[in-house]
Amino acid sequence: MSKKVFISYSIDSEEHVAKVSALVKRLRGDGLDVTYYEELEGGERINHFMETHIRISDYVLFVCTPNYKLKADGRIGGVGTETNIITSSIFDSADEKKFKPILFDGEWNDALPTWAVDKRGYNLSKIDVFEQEYARLIKDVKRYISGEPIATAIPHSPKTEFRTVTYYDGTYTGDIVDDKRHGKGKIMWSNGDWYDGDWLNDNRTGKGKHNGTNRDGLGYVYIGDFVVGKWNGKGKVTWADGSWYDGDWINGKRTGKGEYHGTTSDGESYMYLGNYADNKRHGKGKITWADGEWYYGDWVKGKRTGKGEYHFADRSVYVGEFENSNRHGVGKHTFFDGRVLEGEWINGNFFGNEG
């Protein structure tokens, strides 16, 4: 009788869900009865579905990504609900071995939920260790379920060929496994763009270099981590105009911590070091302009919003609240000659008393 396995994961993107589905298919091929959220039937209560399958399953695998960690730690959405159920189950039964982490994206420190920080997991994010880690996962699952050691490992070891394959939009030269691009390889697209690096099951996944052009016709070079064709993890992109970003990526967008060097619409150069979300400065960060002005503090969707301090080129300093990049709220502006404006600000204008 097949043993039951439940997969806990966050719906980061369509590509991520496709990757989870591919893992489910392979686990089933290795004799496991796997259930995951995509099979939730219409009319079925989500919380009941999660609680039931976590409880009755012999094994629960949770797919770790930075977004999964964010939702698990914050108890957000379905992942948050599953986290509460999992941690409660561990407390009630003390059965730690039932719950195993799988790394799909990023590094363990960025993707592993806080409650599981000392757990050993299985790194399926890197192509060079994927088969070895997957074989260890299957071995451990079956050993745990049966209570007996596994006599032989069950890795899938198909033949690797080095070939050149022409597609409708370009030509690939590199490793082929089971008629899929898998291993190391380079593709040259018909528009002149190219990618050279790791491949996993016909997708750009692992580390690589991508030379391309954005929608505005600006060329770029990206070197870093990929997951299913998108920039995911750590990476640096340099644009043809000289601007560059080096830091965290999720689904092709600057999300996490990073450093950006560029120019304003007026041609003034600047650099930003801090947090991002969806390609915008979001969280804590510092921006410094070429004329010596700088701001450090809170950002919301690319705007100075929250608390911060702004140092002007005339050596005056404002410390206080901001909204939509304006001094707004309570703040203190101290000028180089000793004058002080402290009190209420509205859209950059002072409405208090001069000190």
Secondary structure, DSSP 4 states (H G I P E B T S, - for coil): -PPEEEEE-----HHHHHHHHHHHHHHHHTT-EEE-GGGPPTT--HHHHHHHHHHH-SEEEEEE-HHHHHHHHHT-HHHHHHHHHHHHHHHHH--GGGEEEEE-SS-HHHHS-GGGTT---EE-S-TTTHHHHHHHHHHHHHHHHHSS--SS-----PPEEEEEEEETTEEEEEEEETTEEEEEEEEEETTS-EEEEEEETTEEEEEEEEEEE-TTS-EEEEEEEEETTEEEEEEEEEETTS-EEEEEEETTEEEEEEEEEEE-TTS-EEEEEEEEETTEEEEEEEEEETTS-EEEEEEETTEEEEEEEEE-TTS-EEEEEEETTEEEEEEEEE-TTS-EEEEEEETTEE-SEE-
